Amino acid sequence: MFIQALLIGVIGGLAEWDSRIFGDNMLGRPIILGPAVGLVLGDFTTGLIVGGTLELVFMGIVGIGSTSPADVITGGIAGTAFAILSGVEATVAATLAVPVSLLGAQLQNLVRIINSYWMKKADQYAEEGNMKAIEWSHRGGYAVFFLSQFIPVFLLIYLGSNFIDSLVNAIPEWLTDGLSMGAGLLIAIGFAMIMKMILTKNLIPFFLGGFVLAAYLEMDIIGVTVIGVIVALVLLQMKGGEADDRSV
């Protein structure tokens, strides 16, 4: 378990670095973290299912201004690990991942306070014209951010498996059922938030068309995606043809 905890800790640290060093390639999203954690813990399928479920929960969370959004990285890793190590359903793991992500957000606030030290040192070195020291000040901040994910995730996996098992056994069935229903509501709320942002009058027919294909014709997601790509290509060709006609 030590090696697995170490690897998952590194995954958490690299996910934190993604938006700070690597250009934000969305490596810190649950849909990516879930399968990665599942691969390390030997259950890729559960990791993919839980990651997709948590993505629906967290997809509408955006940090705006001085707000502190939930820590999606810690929540995603914790929820996936909880589901795999304890064997609970993805919906229950999703519900328990939310409070973990909120606690992680408070830790991120502490990290920013700690990193203010490096900001002060960088200003001092800037006055001295010491460019090399300024670079190392930035690296010091990166190290703090890495450890802010590595340490809690490592401890969660390495020390938490027995605790997770005892916690699951202590949870009564009525509470588990309530958590499952609550998770369904969280997923619906997260999906509604993203729909509110992207849904426009021009896109409503496509959403309804995809719903009909999936709900009434029982077409799987691959089939709906292929039809969507075909429709998009046809519309692009029609728009290109109209542009050519106008240019003649």
C-alpha positions in Angstrom: 0.0 0.0 0.0 3.0 2.3 0.6 4.0 2.3 -3.1 0.3 2.8 -4.2 -0.1 5.7 -1.7 3.2 7.2 -3.0 2.1 7.0 -6.6 -1.3 8.5 -6.0 0.3 11.2 -4.0 2.5 12.0 -7.0 -0.6 12.0 -9.2 -2.2 14.6 -6.9 0.9 16.8 -6.8 1.3 16.7 -10.6 -2.4 17.5 -11.0 -1.9 20.5 -8.8 1.1 21.6 -10.9 -0.9 21.2 -14.1 -2.7 24.6 -13.9 0.4 26.3 -12.4 3.3 25.0 -14.6 2.1 22.9 -17.5 -0.6 25.3 -18.9 -3.8 23.8 -17.5 -4.4 20.7 -19.6 -7.3 19.6 -17.4 -5.2 16.9 -15.7 -6.7 17.9 -12.4 -10.3 17.0 -13.4 -12.0 14.0 -11.8 -12.6 12.4 -15.2 -8.8 12.1 -15.5 -7.9 11.5 -11.9 -10.4 8.8 -11.4 -9.0 6.4 -14.0 -5.5 7.2 -13.0 -6.2 6.3 -9.3 -8.1 3.3 -10.4 -5.1 2.1 -12.5 -2.8 2.4 -9.5 -5.3 0.6 -7.2 -6.0 -2.1 -9.7 -9.6 -1.2 -10.6 -9.5 0.9 -13.7 -13.2 0.4 -14.4 -14.4 1.7 -11.0 -12.0 4.6 -11.3 -13.5 5.5 -14.6 -17.1 5.3 -13.3 -16.4 7.3 -10.1 -14.3 9.8 -12.0 -17.1 10.4 -14.5 -19.7 10.7 -11.7 -17.5 13.2 -9.8 -17.0 15.2 -13.0 -20.7 15.7 -13.2 -20.7 16.9 -9.6 -17.7 19.3 -9.9 -18.0 20.4 -13.5 -19.9 23.6 -12.5 -17.3 24.7 -9.9 -15.4 27.7 -11.0 -13.2 30.0 -8.9 -14.2 33.6 -9.6 -12.4 36.6 -8.1 -11.4 36.0 -4.4 -13.7 33.0 -4.0 -12.3 29.6 -2.8 -13.9 26.8 -4.8 -13.9 23.2 -3.6 -10.6 21.4 -4.1 -11.6 19.2 -7.1 -8.2 17.3 -7.0 -8.4 16.2 -3.4 -12.1 15.4 -3.7 -11.7 13.5 -6.9 -8.8 11.4 -5.6 -10.5 10.8 -2.2 -13.8 9.8 -3.8 -12.3 7.4 -6.2 -10.0 5.8 -3.6 -12.9 5.5 -1.1 -15.0 3.7 -3.7 -12.3 1.2 -4.7 -10.9 0.5 -1.2 -14.3 0.2 0.5 -16.4 -1.2 -2.3 -19.2 1.3 -2.0 -21.3 2.6 -4.9 -20.0 5.5 -7.0 -22.9 7.7 -5.8 -22.0 7.3 -2.2 -18.3 8.0 -2.9 -19.4 11.1 -4.8 -21.3 12.4 -1.8 -18.5 11.8 0.6 -16.0 13.4 -1.8 -17.8 16.8 -1.5 -16.9 17.5 2.2 -13.3 16.3 1.5 -13.0 18.8 -1.3 -14.3 21.6 0.9 -11.7 20.7 3.6 -9.1 20.7 0.8 -10.1 24.2 -0.2 -9.3 25.4 3.3 -5.9 23.8 3.0 -5.3 25.6 -0.2 -6.0 28.9 1.6 -3.3 27.9 4.1 -0.9 27.1 1.2 -1.4 30.6 -0.3 -0.6 32.1 3.1 2.6 30.1 3.2 3.5 31.1 -0.3 3.3 34.7 0.6 6.7 34.2 2.2 8.1 33.3 -1.3 6.4 36.4 -2.8 8.2 38.6 -0.2 11.5 36.9 -0.9 11.0 37.4 -4.6 10.4 41.1 -4.1 13.5 41.3 -2.0 15.6 39.6 -4.6 14.1 41.8 -7.4 15.4 44.8 -5.5 18.8 43.2 -5.4 18.7 42.3 -9.0 19.3 38.6 -8.2 17.4 36.8 -11.0 18.6 33.3 -10.0 17.2 33.7 -6.5 13.9 35.0 -8.0 13.6 31.8 -10.0 14.2 29.6 -6.9 11.6 31.6 -5.1 9.1 30.6 -7.7 10.3 27.0 -7.4 9.7 27.2 -3.7 6.1 28.1 -4.3 5.7 25.2 -6.7 7.1 22.8 -4.1 4.5 24.0 -1.5 1.7 23.5 -4.0 2.9 20.0 -4.8 3.2 19.0 -1.2 -0.3 20.5 -0.5 -1.7 17.6 -2.6 0.9 15.0 -2.1 0.8 14.9 1.7 -2.9 14.7 2.4 -3.5 12.2 -0.5 -0.6 10.0 0.6 -1.8 9.9 4.2 -5.4 9.3 3.0 -4.3 6.2 1.0 -1.6 4.9 3.2 -3.3 5.3 6.6 -6.9 5.5 5.6 -7.8 2.0 4.2 -8.6 0.5 7.6 -10.3 3.7 8.6 -12.4 3.7 5.5 -13.4 0.0 6.0 -14.5 0.7 9.6 -16.3 3.9 8.5 -18.3 2.0 5.9 -19.2 -0.8 8.3 -20.4 1.8 10.8 -22.6 3.6 8.4 -26.2 2.4 8.8 -28.2 1.4 5.7 -30.6 4.3 5.9 -27.8 6.8 5.8 -26.2 5.0 2.8 -29.5 5.2 1.0 -29.7 8.9 1.8 -26.2 9.6 0.6 -27.0 7.8 -2.7 -30.1 10.0 -3.2 -28.1 13.1 -2.2 -25.4 12.2 -4.7 -28.1 12.0 -7.4 -29.2 15.5 -6.6 -25.6 16.8 -6.6 -25.0 15.3 -10.1 -28.3 16.9 -11.3 -27.3 20.3 -9.8 -23.8 20.2 -11.3 -25.2 19.3 -14.7 -27.8 22.0 -14.4 -25.1 24.6 -13.6 -23.1 23.7 -16.7 -26.2 23.6 -18.9 -27.2 27.1 -17.7 -23.8 28.4 -18.8 -23.8 26.8 -22.3 -27.4 26.3 -23.2 -28.6 28.8 -25.9 -31.6 29.0 -28.2 -29.5 27.6 -31.1 -28.3 24.6 -29.1 -31.5 23.5 -27.5 -32.6 21.3 -30.5 -29.3 19.4 -30.4 -29.6 18.7 -26.6 -33.2 17.5 -27.2 -32.1 15.4 -30.1 -29.4 13.7 -28.1 -31.9 13.1 -25.2 -34.4 11.4 -27.5 -31.7 9.2 -29.1 -30.5 8.0 -25.7 -33.7 7.8 -23.7 -36.3 6.6 -26.3 -34.2 4.9 -29.0 -31.8 3.4 -26.3 -28.7 4.4 -28.3 -25.4 4.3 -26.3 -23.1 7.3 -25.9 -20.9 6.2 -28.8 -23.7 6.2 -31.2 -25.1 9.5 -30.1 -21.5 11.0 -30.4 -21.1 9.7 -33.9 -24.4 11.2 -35.0 -23.5 14.4 -33.3 -20.2 14.5 -35.2 -22.0 13.8 -38.5 -24.5 16.6 -37.9 -21.7 19.0 -37.0 -19.8 18.1 -40.2 -22.9 18.5 -42.4 -23.6 21.9 -40.8 -20.0 23.0 -41.4 -20.2 22.0 -45.0 -23.5 23.8 -45.5 -22.0 26.9 -43.9 -18.9 26.6 -46.1 -21.1 26.2 -49.2 -23.1 29.4 -48.3 -19.8 31.3 -47.9 -18.6 30.1 -51.3 -21.8 31.1 -52.9 -21.5 34.6 -51.5 -18.0 35.0 -52.7 -18.9 34.1 -56.3 
